[in-house]
Amino acid sequence: MSVPGRLEVLRERDFTLFLSAKLLVTLAAEMVSVAVGMQVYELTGDLLALGLVGLAQFLPFVVLILPAGQVADRKERSRIIAFCFALQGLASAALLGITLADLRAVGLIYAVLVLLGCARAFMMPASQAVLINLVSAPRFAQAVALHSSSFHVAVIVGPLLGGVVYLGGPHAVYVASTTLFACAVLLMSRVRSGVHHFETQEGSRGAGAVFEGLRFVFSRPLVLGAVSLDLFAVLFGGAVALLPAMARDVLQVDAAGLGLLRAAPAAGAALAAVALVWRPVHRHVGRWMFGGVAVFGASMALFGLSASLPLSVAALALSGAGDMVSVYVRQILVQHETPDAIRGRVSAVNAVFIGASNQLGDFESGVAARLLGLVPAVVFGGAATLAVAGAWIRLFPVLARMDHFPHLRPAGSL
């Protein structure tokens, strides 16, 4: 296949608009994350306060995510996403107002983060479910890899940009992020994913419909194993909330150095995603997924032991590459195994297992750091992730032995 052929998915207008909007939103969100982390740590000097940044976003997320999945199956998904982008822009503007007014009560920042958690609760299932609606079926795997690579490019640039802009004060970051959110809303408003009428289908009304995604996931061992593996890997292995403390107290670098650390996992993930665009995974997909999780865990343990900025950046980049491979396999598996009529609700469950684990993992990291100390907490998290990978190989042997994706599986093979 020629190189242009590998990017032919960009000819899909709605996908290109969606991709551009997500790029801007990710840049803005990463900038806000750097600014909030630095601002809270400067105001409190408390590791647990960094963990509470994650908890403030997790609690509304976990309460709203299942109803949000039902909304994604009953309304036009692109409109939901645009509205959520607007809410995130409003939250960024609120953080700007708090900073300019010199309101030093950390509780106000946590309150705004609750709004961000609400917006992400409705955005995540809609944005996960909509991707397959924006491209033709033969281009879906290519769209997954390209979407992931562009996402991680934004995650590379966002923290770096946020760290540099933060040198001018947190208010400068919030001005830039609010502008980016506004541009993303304009782009997303032009996307048409199609109006879905799943509410007329059997089982899609009433309180029971909210839990349809859960019933589906727990009835499919392949899907359950894939999403729960990532849940526990990120829950224990993620140390994003502790990066401000690692940067200042262990590596002794400033906000620009923190931005470099925040960008490193995305750099590794982006390189892995680009490789997957050119050489997609077709065989031994179970081994690739578990191998990615193992690399992630080992790399996080190495990061915890490092006292050198270059080694820390390299370890974080390797962790991002491992995570990217696991995410790629899981997303293709889950989306193809799920009927479109309940894809929003299944994506909501996926978001609970995976997306929420980022915020809950931040809280776990803060608690572990308070109890064990900063460096031991990071090392413990990486080791726990390796233990999770080993346990899941035993709990879900069919997933570990899976050779082809189910929708591409030759007759008689796993």
SVG drawing of the C-alpha trace seen along z (x, -y; Angstrom):
<svg xmlns="http://www.w3.org/2000/svg" viewBox="-40 -40 60 65">
<polyline fill="none" stroke="black" stroke-width="0.4" points="0.0,0.0 1.3,-3.5 1.9,-6.0 -1.0,-8.3 -3.2,-5.2 -2.4,-4.7 -3.9,-8.2 -6.9,-7.8 -9.2,-8.1 -8.4,-11.8 -10.6,-12.1 -13.6,-11.5 -14.8,-15.0 -16.6,-14.5 -13.7,-12.4 -11.2,-15.1 -13.3,-17.8 -13.7,-15.6 -10.0,-14.8 -9.1,-18.5 -11.5,-19.4 -10.2,-16.6 -6.7,-17.8 -7.5,-21.3 -9.4,-20.0 -6.6,-17.7 -4.1,-20.5 -6.3,-22.7 -7.1,-20.0 -3.4,-19.1 -2.5,-22.7 -5.2,-23.1 -4.0,-19.9 -0.4,-21.2 -1.6,-24.6 -4.0,-23.1 -1.4,-20.6 1.3,-23.3 -1.2,-25.8 -2.6,-23.4 0.8,-22.2 2.1,-25.8 -0.9,-26.7 -0.8,-23.6 2.5,-21.8 0.5,-18.7 0.8,-15.4 -2.8,-14.4 -4.1,-17.7 -2.7,-16.5 -4.7,-13.3 -7.8,-15.2 -7.5,-16.9 -8.2,-13.5 -10.9,-12.6 -12.8,-15.9 -13.0,-14.9 -13.7,-11.2 -16.7,-11.4 -19.0,-13.3 -17.7,-11.1 -18.5,-7.8 -22.0,-9.1 -22.9,-10.3 -21.1,-8.0 -23.8,-5.3 -26.6,-7.7 -24.3,-9.5 -23.9,-6.3 -27.7,-6.1 -27.7,-9.7 -25.1,-8.8 -27.3,-6.1 -30.4,-8.4 -29.1,-11.7 -26.7,-12.8 -23.3,-12.1 -21.5,-15.0 -23.9,-17.5 -23.2,-15.9 -19.5,-16.2 -19.7,-19.9 -21.7,-20.7 -19.1,-19.0 -16.3,-20.9 -18.2,-24.1 -18.6,-23.1 -14.8,-22.5 -14.2,-25.9 -16.5,-27.4 -14.5,-25.6 -11.3,-26.9 -12.8,-30.5 -13.8,-29.9 -10.3,-28.9 -9.1,-32.1 -11.5,-34.2 -10.4,-32.5 -6.8,-33.2 -7.3,-36.8 -9.3,-37.5 -6.4,-35.9 -8.8,-33.6 -6.5,-31.2 -9.1,-28.8 -8.3,-25.4 -11.9,-24.3 -12.9,-26.7 -10.5,-25.0 -11.9,-21.6 -15.4,-22.8 -14.5,-23.8 -12.8,-20.4 -16.2,-18.8 -17.6,-20.6 -14.8,-19.2 -15.6,-15.8 -19.3,-16.2 -18.3,-17.3 -15.9,-14.4 -18.6,-12.0 -20.8,-12.8 -18.0,-13.4 -16.2,-10.1 -18.9,-7.6 -20.1,-9.8 -16.6,-10.4 -15.7,-6.7 -18.9,-5.5 -19.0,-8.1 -15.6,-7.2 -16.9,-4.1 -19.9,-6.2 -17.6,-8.8 -15.6,-6.4 -16.3,-3.5 -15.8,-0.1 -12.5,0.8 -10.9,-2.4 -11.8,-2.0 -8.5,-0.4 -6.7,-3.1 -8.9,-5.8 -8.2,-4.3 -4.5,-4.4 -4.5,-7.9 -6.9,-9.2 -4.6,-7.8 -1.5,-9.2 -2.9,-12.7 -4.3,-12.5 -0.8,-11.7 0.8,-14.4 -1.5,-16.8 -0.6,-15.2 3.1,-15.8 2.7,-19.4 0.0,-20.3 2.1,-19.8 5.2,-21.3 3.2,-24.4 1.4,-24.5 4.7,-24.3 6.2,-27.1 3.2,-29.3 2.8,-28.8 6.1,-30.6 4.0,-33.7 1.5,-32.7 -1.5,-30.3 -3.8,-33.0 -1.8,-32.9 -2.5,-29.1 -6.2,-29.6 -6.5,-32.3 -4.9,-30.1 -6.9,-27.0 -10.3,-28.8 -9.5,-30.0 -8.7,-26.5 -11.9,-25.1 -13.9,-27.8 -12.2,-26.9 -12.9,-23.2 -16.6,-23.9 -16.8,-25.7 -15.2,-22.7 -17.3,-20.1 -20.5,-21.9 -19.9,-21.1 -19.6,-17.4 -22.7,-15.2 -22.6,-11.7 -26.2,-11.0 -29.3,-11.1 -29.8,-7.8 -33.3,-6.6 -32.3,-3.8 -34.8,-4.9 -37.5,-3.2 -35.8,0.2 -36.7,2.8 -34.9,2.4 -33.7,-1.1 -36.2,-2.8 -36.4,-3.0 -33.8,-2.6 -32.8,0.9 -31.5,-0.6 -28.8,-2.5 -27.3,0.8 -27.5,2.5 -23.9,1.8 -22.8,3.4 -24.9,6.5 -23.3,6.7 -19.7,6.3 -20.1,8.9 -21.6,11.4 -18.6,11.2 -15.4,12.5 -13.2,11.0 -14.6,7.5 -14.6,7.8 -11.0,9.0 -9.8,6.3 -11.4,3.3 -10.8,4.6 -7.1,5.2 -6.6,1.6 -8.6,0.4 -6.3,2.0 -3.1,1.4 -3.8,-2.4 -5.3,-2.4 -2.0,-1.1 0.6,-2.1 -0.5,-5.7 1.5,-8.4 0.5,-11.5 -0.8,-13.2 2.6,-12.8 4.6,-14.3 4.7,-17.9 6.2,-16.4 8.6,-14.2 9.7,-17.2 10.3,-19.5 11.4,-17.2 13.2,-14.3 14.4,-15.6 14.6,-19.3 13.2,-20.8 10.9,-23.8 7.5,-24.0 9.1,-23.5 10.7,-20.3 7.3,-19.2 5.9,-19.8 8.6,-17.6 7.8,-14.8 4.0,-15.2 4.8,-15.0 7.1,-12.0 4.4,-9.2 2.5,-10.8 5.7,-11.0 6.2,-7.2 2.5,-6.6 2.6,-8.8 5.6,-6.9 3.9,-3.6 0.6,-4.8 2.4,-6.0 4.0,-2.6 0.6,-1.0 -0.7,-3.2 1.9,-1.7 2.1,1.8 -1.3,2.7 -1.5,5.6 -3.1,8.6 -1.6,11.6 -1.0,12.5 -3.2,9.7 -3.6,11.1 0.2,11.2 0.5,7.6 -2.1,6.4 -0.6,8.1 2.9,7.3 2.0,3.6 0.6,3.6 3.8,5.4 6.0,2.8 3.9,0.0 4.3,1.4 8.0,2.1 8.7,-1.4 6.7,-3.1 8.8,-1.2 12.0,-2.4 10.6,-5.9 10.1,-5.7 13.7,-4.6 15.2,-7.3 16.9,-10.4 17.9,-11.6 15.7,-13.7 16.8,-12.0 16.3,-8.5 12.9,-9.6 11.8,-11.0 12.9,-7.8 11.1,-5.6 7.9,-7.6 8.1,-7.5 8.4,-3.7 5.4,-3.5 3.4,-5.5 4.4,-3.2 3.4,-0.1 0.1,-1.6 -0.6,-2.7 -0.3,0.9 -2.7,2.1 -5.2,-0.7 -5.1,-0.1 -5.9,3.6 -8.6,3.0 -10.4,0.3 -10.6,2.3 -11.8,5.4 -14.5,3.6 -15.9,1.5 -16.2,4.4 -17.7,6.7 -20.5,4.1 -23.7,3.5 -24.1,-0.2 -27.5,-0.4 -25.7,0.0 -22.3,-1.3 -22.7,-4.5 -23.6,-2.5 -20.8,0.0 -18.4,-2.9 -19.7,-4.4 -18.8,-1.2 -15.4,-1.2 -15.0,-4.8 -15.8,-3.7 -13.2,-1.0 -10.6,-3.0 -11.2,-6.7 -12.3,-7.0 -9.3,-4.9 -7.1,-7.8 -8.7,-10.1 -9.2,-7.4 -5.6,-6.3 -4.5,-9.9 -6.3,-9.7 -4.7,-6.3 -1.3,-7.7 -1.8,-10.6 -2.8,-8.2 0.0,-5.8 2.5,-8.6 1.2,-9.9 1.5,-6.4 4.6,-5.0 6.5,-8.0 6.8,-9.5 9.3,-7.2 8.1,-3.9 4.6,-4.8 5.6,-5.1 7.7,-1.9 4.9,0.0 2.5,-1.1 4.6,0.3 5.2,3.6 1.4,3.9 0.7,3.4 3.0,6.3 1.2,8.4 -2.1,7.5 -1.0,8.5 0.1,11.9 -3.2,12.4 -5.3,11.5 -3.4,14.0 -4.7,16.7 -8.2,15.2 -8.8,14.7 -6.7,17.3 -8.8,17.0 -7.9,13.3 -4.3,14.0 -4.2,16.7 -6.2,14.7 -4.4,14.7 -6.7,12.6 -9.3,10.0 -12.7,11.8 -14.2,10.0 -11.1,11.0 -10.7,14.5 -10.2,17.3 -12.4,20.3 -11.1,22.7 -8.6,20.3 -8.5,18.3"/>
</svg>
